[in-house]
Amino acid sequence: MDLHDKITIYSADTTDRSLTSHLRDIFRELPEAHELGYRLFKRNIKAMYRQSLLGIAWAIFPPLITAALWIFLRGNNVMSFGETSVPYPVFVLVGTMLWKIFTESIMAPLQSISKNKAMLIKINIPREGLLLSGVYEVLFNVLIKIFLLIIIFIAFGQPISFSVIWVLPGIVSIIICGFALGLILTPIGMLYTDIQRGLGIILPFLMYLTPVIYPPPKEGAVELIMRFNPMATLLVETRNWFTSQPVQDLNMFLVYTGVFIFLSFFALMIFRISMPMIIERIGS
């Protein structure tokens, strides 16, 4: 059956509107959502090339500039973070790249829905397709960042060991963490622009509470904060795998990954249930 031939029946009967039925609907509509998401992803990438002189370079410029700043400050003894187990440029570049993946993931759901708000109001489409387009853009940017990191590793002679096979699960965990948090904020972010603006302020501050540019402290208040900061664990372990360093807390990494997988499904249910009401409100 073609996408345009699909018949959707609306009913006032909500006796079968359990979370299980919503989840079943999501999986049933997944092929259509993928088709829509992939088309939107290609449209966005082409638009990025047409409307930007630098194109995909913007996927790597922000973390590169951030890393370059901290490399300069540390190299001139303006800031001192102690010794790192790998060359500091490698340490901070991997950290900022992973943090950028997290921030792109947390912003992706709201940005994807906001950019296609007019389409949502006018056309009945698989709304999960808009979310998938955001996921595809994040994955596209991940490939660019990994390619750059390979060049950096070669330039600094950073060895790569068998542990690199765990980098992919680590990056997936970071994406799931960011996307779950972003998806939770998306419904209210559709009604109030404060959410997107607030994230732009809060995320840079949170970076300094995560060992992105410095090694994790062993004691003190910051160490206590990081112990309960999921991104601290996910980022540190993924960077350790990337740079062939020993794993510090695999159990907490697995716990946080499991929590955010569950949270992403929960957020998806909230998104699916709330979007009809939100669309009605913003379209009125």
C-alpha positions in Angstrom: 0.0 0.0 0.0 1.4 3.4 -1.0 1.9 6.1 1.6 -0.7 8.3 -0.1 -3.2 5.4 -0.2 -3.2 4.8 3.5 -6.5 5.3 5.3 -6.4 6.6 8.8 -9.5 6.1 11.0 -10.1 8.5 13.9 -12.3 7.4 16.7 -13.5 8.7 20.0 -13.1 5.2 21.5 -9.9 5.3 23.6 -10.3 1.9 25.3 -7.3 0.6 23.5 -5.0 3.6 24.0 -2.6 1.9 26.4 1.1 2.5 26.3 1.5 -1.0 24.7 -0.8 0.0 21.8 1.1 3.2 21.2 4.3 1.3 21.2 2.8 -1.2 18.7 1.7 1.6 16.5 5.2 3.1 16.5 6.8 -0.1 15.3 4.1 -0.6 12.7 4.6 2.9 11.3 8.4 2.7 11.5 9.0 2.0 7.7 6.9 5.1 6.8 8.7 7.1 9.5 12.1 6.0 8.2 11.1 7.0 4.6 10.0 10.5 5.8 13.0 11.0 8.1 15.5 10.0 5.4 14.0 12.4 2.9 14.0 15.2 5.4 17.6 14.4 6.3 18.7 14.5 2.7 16.8 17.8 2.2 18.5 19.3 5.2 22.0 18.2 4.2 21.5 19.6 0.6 20.2 22.9 2.1 23.3 23.1 4.3 25.6 22.8 1.3 23.6 25.4 -0.7 23.3 28.0 2.0 26.7 27.7 3.6 30.2 28.4 2.3 31.7 26.0 4.8 29.0 23.3 4.7 29.7 20.2 6.8 32.8 22.0 8.3 30.4 23.5 10.8 30.0 19.9 12.3 33.7 20.1 13.5 34.4 23.8 13.9 32.7 24.4 17.3 34.5 21.5 19.1 37.8 22.3 17.3 37.7 26.0 18.4 36.8 25.0 22.0 39.6 22.5 22.1 42.1 24.9 20.6 41.2 27.5 23.3 41.9 25.1 26.1 45.0 23.8 24.5 46.3 27.4 24.3 45.4 28.2 27.9 47.0 25.1 29.3 50.0 25.4 27.1 50.6 28.9 28.4 50.0 27.9 32.0 46.9 30.1 32.3 44.9 27.0 33.4 46.3 23.9 35.1 44.3 20.7 35.2 47.0 18.2 36.1 48.5 15.5 33.9 46.4 13.5 31.5 47.1 9.9 30.5 47.3 10.8 26.8 48.7 14.0 25.1 46.4 16.8 26.2 45.4 17.9 22.6 44.2 14.3 22.0 42.5 14.3 25.4 40.6 17.5 25.0 39.8 17.0 21.3 38.2 13.6 22.0 36.3 15.1 25.0 35.0 18.1 23.1 33.9 15.9 20.1 32.0 13.6 22.4 30.4 16.5 24.2 29.4 18.0 20.9 27.7 14.7 20.0 25.8 14.9 23.2 24.6 18.5 22.7 23.6 17.8 19.1 21.6 14.8 20.3 19.8 16.7 23.0 18.9 19.6 20.6 18.0 17.3 17.7 14.3 16.4 18.7 13.2 19.9 19.4 15.0 21.4 16.4 13.6 18.8 14.0 10.0 19.3 15.2 10.3 23.1 15.3 11.7 23.2 11.7 8.8 21.2 10.4 6.0 22.8 12.6 4.1 24.0 9.5 4.1 20.5 8.0 2.8 19.1 11.3 -0.1 21.5 11.4 -1.2 20.9 7.8 -0.4 17.3 7.1 -1.0 14.1 9.0 2.4 12.5 8.9 4.3 9.9 11.0 5.7 12.4 13.6 8.4 9.9 14.5 9.8 10.5 11.1 10.8 14.0 12.1 12.6 12.6 15.1 14.4 10.1 12.8 15.6 12.9 10.6 17.3 14.5 13.6 18.9 11.2 14.5 20.2 10.8 11.0 21.7 14.2 11.1 23.4 13.4 14.4 24.9 10.2 13.0 26.1 12.0 9.8 27.9 14.5 12.0 29.4 11.7 14.1 31.0 10.2 11.0 32.6 13.5 10.2 33.9 13.8 13.8 35.3 10.3 13.8 37.1 10.9 10.5 38.7 14.1 12.0 39.7 12.2 15.2 41.5 9.6 13.1 43.5 12.3 11.5 44.3 13.8 14.9 45.4 10.4 16.3 47.7 9.9 13.3 49.2 13.4 13.8 49.9 12.8 17.5 51.0 9.2 17.1 48.2 8.0 19.5 48.0 4.2 19.5 44.7 2.4 19.0 44.0 -0.9 20.7 41.4 -3.6 20.6 39.3 -1.4 23.0 38.3 0.8 20.1 35.5 -1.7 19.3 33.7 -0.3 22.3 33.8 3.2 21.1 30.7 2.7 18.9 28.5 1.4 21.9 29.9 4.4 23.9 28.8 6.9 21.2 25.4 5.2 20.9 25.0 5.5 24.7 25.8 9.2 24.5 23.3 9.8 21.7 20.6 7.9 23.5 21.3 9.9 26.7 21.1 13.2 24.8 18.1 12.2 22.7 16.1 10.9 25.6 16.6 14.2 27.6 15.8 16.3 24.5 12.7 14.3 23.7 11.4 14.8 27.2 11.7 18.5 26.7 10.3 18.6 23.2 6.5 18.8 24.0 6.9 21.8 26.3 9.6 23.2 24.0 7.0 23.3 21.2 4.8 25.6 23.3 7.5 27.8 24.9 10.7 28.9 23.1 12.3 29.4 26.6 13.3 25.7 26.5 15.5 26.0 23.4 17.0 29.2 24.6 17.6 27.8 28.1 19.4 24.8 26.7 21.8 27.1 24.8 22.7 28.7 28.2 22.7 25.6 30.4 24.7 23.2 28.2 28.0 25.2 28.1 27.8 25.5 31.9 27.2 21.7 32.2 30.2 21.1 30.1 32.4 22.4 32.9 30.7 20.0 35.4 31.7 17.1 33.1 35.4 16.1 32.6 35.5 17.2 29.0 38.6 19.5 29.2 40.2 18.1 32.4 40.7 14.7 34.0 38.1 13.6 36.6 39.1 14.8 40.1 39.7 12.2 42.7 38.1 14.1 45.6 36.2 17.2 46.6 32.8 18.7 45.7 33.3 18.4 41.9 34.2 14.7 42.2 30.9 14.2 44.1 28.9 16.1 41.5 30.5 14.0 38.7 29.7 10.8 40.5 26.0 11.6 39.9 26.5 13.1 36.5 25.6 10.4 33.9 27.5 12.2 31.1 30.6 12.2 33.2 30.6 8.4 33.2 29.5 7.9 29.6 32.0 10.4 28.2 35.0 9.3 30.3 34.5 5.6 29.5 34.0 6.3 25.8 37.2 8.5 25.7 39.1 5.8 27.6 38.1 3.2 24.9 39.0 5.7 22.2 42.5 6.4 23.7 43.3 2.8 24.9 43.0 3.6 28.6 41.7 1.4 31.4 38.0 1.3 32.0 37.1 3.1 35.3 33.5 2.2 36.0 31.9 -0.2 33.5 29.0 -1.1 35.8 27.8 2.5 36.1 28.2 2.9 32.3 25.9 0.0 31.8 23.4 1.2 34.4 23.2 4.7 32.9 22.8 3.2 29.4 19.9 1.0 30.5 18.3 3.9 32.4 18.4 6.2 29.3 17.2 3.4 27.0 14.1 3.1 29.2 13.8 6.8 29.5 13.9 7.2 25.7 10.9 4.8 25.3 9.1 6.6 28.0 9.8 10.0 26.4 8.6 8.6 23.0 5.3 7.6 24.6 4.8 11.1 26.1 5.7 12.6 22.7 3.2 10.5 20.8 0.4 11.1 23.3 0.9 14.8 23.7 1.7 15.9 20.1 -2.0 15.9 18.9 -2.9 18.2 21.7 0.1 20.4 21.1 -0.5 20.6 17.3 -4.1 21.6 18.0 -2.9 24.4 20.3 -0.1 25.8 18.1 -2.4 25.5 15.0 -5.3 27.4 16.5 
